């Protein structure tokens, strides 16, 4: 019994505290690492959203210029308005680059232009910059960004694409030698040239066409803006008072538009007669 008791050893409080210190240090490092990864991930997400917004704005602005050009028969031309606008709108929304033509590529029915915020990089560079902006005509597909159906075949030149890549400085992974994380976003727009489903005047809720001369005085009124109105107390009778009138007989051309044929749907004015607003009784 004496030998058994003599072989027992009891840990002192000092020995226990010495064992906990390495465990606490490792746990603290792990917590710092997780916090750093969370901060880096949050910043990466926010910057990616900002880049996506900038790409959306740049694409829409360039598409507007493409629609105003009236030409969807071929790829974009170097230094054309859509190209310049894509660059400027990306810069205005926080992703500025140096405008230059050194990375313009055209030929074979395609066009692309690439700009960096630093000079001296190869056009295909994927690192070494903070901002990189590319415009493509026609669009191409890459991870997560398929080409829309309307942007292939005959409609390919009616579409354009803006791609933004940006480098985000890292906090935690910088300790491991990874200074920047690069994210890439893209936006594609399809353009339809301005068109109208009817002749002038522009779309109205109700358009009144009334001749200035040659009316049948028994059932019609002529309206000549160059002459004074001859009506009395808003009365339009006899066909000779030069009174602007809304006709309901079969001889008049009346077109009602509710906006359903417009893109986007819209109504502009309620009644138009040779530039004059005409509102009288229910049938006039």
GIKAMO-V788926 format. One record per pair of residues at least 24 apart in sequence whose ideal C-beta (glycine too) atoms are under 10 Angstrom apart, sorted by the first residue. I is the first residue (numbers start at 1). J is the second residue. Records with the same first field share a line. If there is no record, write none. Layout:
BEGIN
I = J + J
END
This chain:
BEGIN
32 = 172 + 175
33 = 172 + 173 + 175 + 176
34 = 172
35 = 171 + 172
36 = 170 + 171 + 172 + 173 + 174 + 175
37 = 170 + 171 + 172 + 173
38 = 172
39 = 170 + 171 + 172
40 = 168 + 169 + 170 + 171 + 172 + 173 + 174 + 178 + 181
41 = 172 + 181
43 = 168 + 169 + 170 + 171 + 181
44 = 166 + 168 + 170 + 181 + 182 + 183
45 = 168 + 183
46 = 168
47 = 94 + 95 + 166 + 167 + 168 + 169 + 181 + 183 + 185
48 = 164 + 166 + 168 + 181 + 183 + 184 + 185
49 = 183 + 185
50 = 93 + 94 + 95 + 164 + 166 + 185
51 = 90 + 93 + 94 + 95 + 131 + 133 + 163 + 164 + 165 + 166 + 168 + 183 + 184 + 185 + 186 + 187
52 = 164 + 183 + 185 + 186 + 187
53 = 93 + 94 + 95 + 164 + 185 + 187
54 = 89 + 90 + 91 + 92 + 93 + 94 + 95 + 131 + 133 + 162 + 164 + 166 + 185 + 187
55 = 86 + 89 + 90 + 93 + 95 + 133 + 161 + 162 + 163 + 164 + 184 + 185 + 186 + 187 + 188
56 = 89 + 93 + 162 + 164 + 185 + 186 + 187 + 188 + 189
57 = 86 + 89 + 90 + 92 + 93 + 162 + 187
58 = 82 + 85 + 86 + 87 + 88 + 89 + 90 + 91 + 92 + 93 + 95 + 133 + 135 + 160 + 162 + 163 + 164 + 187 + 189
59 = 85 + 86 + 89 + 90 + 135 + 139 + 159 + 160 + 161 + 162 + 163 + 164 + 186 + 187 + 188 + 189
60 = 85 + 86 + 89 + 162 + 187 + 189
61 = 85 + 86 + 88 + 89 + 90 + 92 + 162 + 189
62 = 86 + 87 + 88 + 89 + 90 + 135 + 137 + 160 + 161 + 162 + 187 + 189 + 191
63 = 158 + 159 + 160 + 162 + 187 + 188 + 189 + 190 + 191 + 192
64 = 189 + 191
65 = 160 + 191
66 = 137 + 157 + 158 + 159 + 160 + 189 + 191 + 193
67 = 158 + 189 + 191 + 192 + 193 + 194
68 = 191 + 193 + 194
69 = 191 + 193
70 = 193 + 194
71 = 157 + 158 + 193
72 = 154 + 155 + 156 + 157 + 158 + 159 + 191 + 192 + 193
73 = 154 + 157 + 158
74 = 106 + 109 + 110 + 111 + 137 + 138 + 156 + 157
75 = 106 + 107 + 108 + 109 + 110 + 111 + 112 + 136 + 137 + 138 + 156 + 157 + 160
76 = 104 + 106 + 110 + 111 + 112 + 113 + 135 + 136 + 137 + 138 + 157 + 160
77 = 104 + 106 + 111 + 137
78 = 104 + 105 + 106 + 111 + 113
79 = 104 + 113
80 = 111 + 113 + 137
82 = 135 + 137 + 160 + 162 + 189 + 191
83 = 111 + 112 + 113 + 115 + 135 + 137 + 160
84 = 113 + 135
85 = 135
86 = 113 + 115 + 133 + 134 + 135 + 136 + 160 + 161 + 162
87 = 113 + 115 + 133 + 135 + 162
89 = 133 + 162
90 = 115 + 131 + 132 + 133 + 134 + 135 + 162 + 163 + 164
91 = 115 + 117 + 131 + 133
93 = 164
94 = 131 + 164 + 166
95 = 130 + 131 + 132 + 133 + 164 + 165 + 166 + 185
96 = 130 + 131 + 133
97 = 129 + 130 + 131 + 132 + 133 + 134 + 164
98 = 131
99 = 133
103 = 132 + 134
104 = 135
105 = 136
106 = 137
109 = 137 + 138 + 156 + 157
110 = 136 + 137 + 138 + 140 + 156 + 157
111 = 135 + 136 + 137 + 138 + 157 + 160
112 = 136 + 137 + 138 + 140 + 161 + 163
113 = 137
114 = 163 + 165
116 = 165
117 = 166 + 167
125 = 165
126 = 165 + 167 + 182 + 184
127 = 165 + 167 + 179 + 180 + 182
128 = 167 + 180 + 182
129 = 165 + 166 + 167 + 180 + 182
130 = 165 + 166 + 167 + 168 + 169 + 180 + 182
131 = 164 + 165 + 166 + 167
132 = 163 + 164 + 165 + 166 + 167 + 182 + 184
133 = 162 + 163 + 164 + 165 + 166
134 = 161 + 162 + 163 + 164 + 165 + 184 + 186
135 = 160 + 161 + 162 + 163
136 = 160 + 161 + 162 + 163 + 186 + 188
137 = 161
138 = 188
139 = 163 + 186 + 187 + 188 + 189 + 190
140 = 186 + 188
141 = 186 + 188
142 = 184 + 186
143 = 184 + 186
144 = 184 + 185 + 186
145 = 184 + 185 + 186 + 187 + 188
146 = 188
147 = 188
148 = 188 + 189 + 190
149 = 190
150 = 188 + 190 + 191 + 192
151 = 188 + 189 + 190 + 191
155 = 190 + 191 + 192
156 = 190
157 = 191
158 = 189 + 190 + 191 + 192 + 193
159 = 188 + 189 + 190 + 191
160 = 187 + 188 + 189 + 190 + 191
161 = 186 + 187 + 188 + 189
162 = 186 + 187 + 188 + 189
163 = 187 + 188
192 = 263
194 = 263
195 = 263
196 = 261 + 262
197 = 257 + 260 + 261 + 262 + 263
198 = 255 + 257 + 261
199 = 255
201 = 268 + 269 + 272 + 274 + 275
202 = 257 + 262 + 268 + 269 + 272
203 = 255 + 257 + 258 + 259 + 261 + 262 + 265 + 266 + 267 + 268 + 269
204 = 255 + 256 + 257 + 259 + 267 + 268 + 269 + 270 + 271 + 272
205 = 256 + 257 + 258 + 259 + 266 + 267 + 268 + 269 + 270 + 271 + 272
206 = 246 + 254 + 255 + 256 + 257 + 258 + 267 + 269 + 270 + 271 + 272 + 273 + 278
207 = 253 + 254 + 255 + 256 + 257 + 268 + 269 + 271 + 272 + 273
208 = 244 + 245 + 246 + 247 + 252 + 253 + 254 + 255 + 271 + 272 + 273 + 274 + 276 + 277 + 278
209 = 247 + 252 + 253 + 254 + 255 + 272 + 273 + 274
210 = 243 + 244 + 245 + 246 + 247 + 252 + 253 + 273 + 274 + 276 + 278
211 = 252 + 274
212 = 242 + 274
215 = 239 + 240 + 245 + 247 + 251
216 = 249 + 251
219 = 247 + 249 + 251
220 = 245 + 247 + 249 + 251 + 252
221 = 245 + 246 + 247 + 284
223 = 273 + 274 + 276 + 278
224 = 274
225 = 273 + 274 + 275 + 276
231 = 280
234 = 280 + 281 + 284
235 = 280 + 284
236 = 280 + 281 + 284
243 = 278 + 280 + 284
244 = 271 + 273 + 274 + 276 + 277 + 278 + 280 + 284
245 = 273 + 278 + 280 + 283 + 284
246 = 271 + 273 + 278 + 279 + 280 + 281 + 282 + 283 + 284
247 = 283 + 284
248 = 282 + 283 + 284
END
